[in-house]
Amino acid sequence: MSTSSAPTPGNGPVPLPSSKPLGSLSVSPLSLGGNVFGWTADEATSFEVLDAFTAAGGNFIDTADAYSFFAPGNKGGESETVIGDWLTARGNRSDLVIATKVGALPERKGLSAANIKAAVDESLARLRTDYIDLYYTHYDDESVEVSEIISALDDLVKAGKIREIGASNISPERLTESLEFSSREGLAQYVAIQPHYNLVSRDTYEGPLRDVAAKYGLGAMPYYGLASGFLTGKYRPGANVDSARSGKAAEHLATERGRRVLAALDEVAERHDAEQATVALAWLAAQPTVTAPIASARTVAQLPALMSLSTLPLTNEDLKLLTDASA
C-alpha cells in the first residue's frame, strides 16, 4: 500500500469550481471514473490520480463491484480495493462522495434483495468504510419486482450503509415504476441516473429516459462521457493509440457522425485554445439534467483536460455547432 502524503496543487489539474447538489450530497462537477484502477492503472498510479483529483477540488469518485472482472487475471472488486486502500492511507473518507454499484459482478449478478444486501457488505469491506454515499443498481434486473429492489435499498439506507440511491442502465418505464413506488410507500427514492451518454451516443438517454429524470429531479452522471477516448481527439485515420479501449473508440471513426463530431470538436477547441476532451465534457455538462459527467484518467497527465470542463466558456454558437454535428 502506498502511504506517501498527498501532493499539493501546482501545475496540475485546473481546480474545480463549487460543488453541485445531488439529493443530500454535494458533488464536484466532474465524477472521476474508477474503472481503470486495478486495471490499466496500477495501485501507485491510481493513488497519484486520486491525489491530484482531490487536491484540485474533486470529491466525487465512481466505481463498481464489477470493476474490473473483465480484465485478464482480475475477478472483480479491484477498483473498490484500490480506492479503499487509498481512503485508509489518506484518512479523508468524510471529504469524499463515493459511488459504487451492484448487480453486474458475475458472482453477485442480479438485484434480488438477498444479493443486494450481500453485495453491499462486500463493497463496504473492500472500500474499508462503513457507508457508501451513492449506491447504484448497475443494470436493471427485470426478473425482480421493483418493490423488492427498492425495499432492499431502503433497508440499507435505514441501516446507515448507504446514503442515497441511483439507477444505471434502466428503461424509462421501470425507472418511473420505481420512483412512483418509492413515493407511494415513503421509501428511499432514486436521486441519480447513470446513462450511456456522450456526443456520439445521444439516442439512449435523450427522449423518454431524460424526460423521466427531469420530471422527478434526478441528476444524471453520464458514463462513457468521452466515448472510450474517441472524444479526446487522439483517434485519427492512420493513428495507432496505445489503449486497452482503442478498438472500441476507433469504431466511431468509421461513421459519418463520428467524423462530423471530430471536426466540430477541432473547431471549438481551436477557438478556445482548449483540448477536445474538455470541449466534449463541457458540452455534456451543459445538457439538461446532467450533474457531473464521469471520466477516467489512467495518468495524472490526463486529468487537466477533464477537470477544465467547468471553466471552459462554451458559447451558444459552440453548443449549437456540437449539437448539430452530433445529431
Secondary structure by P-SEA (a helix, b strand, c coil): cccccccccccccccccbbbbccccccccbbbbcccccccccaaaaaaaaaaaaaacccbbbbcccccccccccccaaaaaaaaaaaaaacccccbbbbbbcccccccccccaaaaaaaaaaaaaaaccccccbbbcccccccccaaaaaaaaaaaaaaccccccccccccaaaaaaaaaaaaaaccccccccccccccccccccccaaaaaaaaabbbbbccccccccccccccccccccccccccccccccccaaaaaaaaaaaaaaaaacccaaaaaaaaaaacccccbbbbbbccccccccccccccccccaaaaaaaaaaac
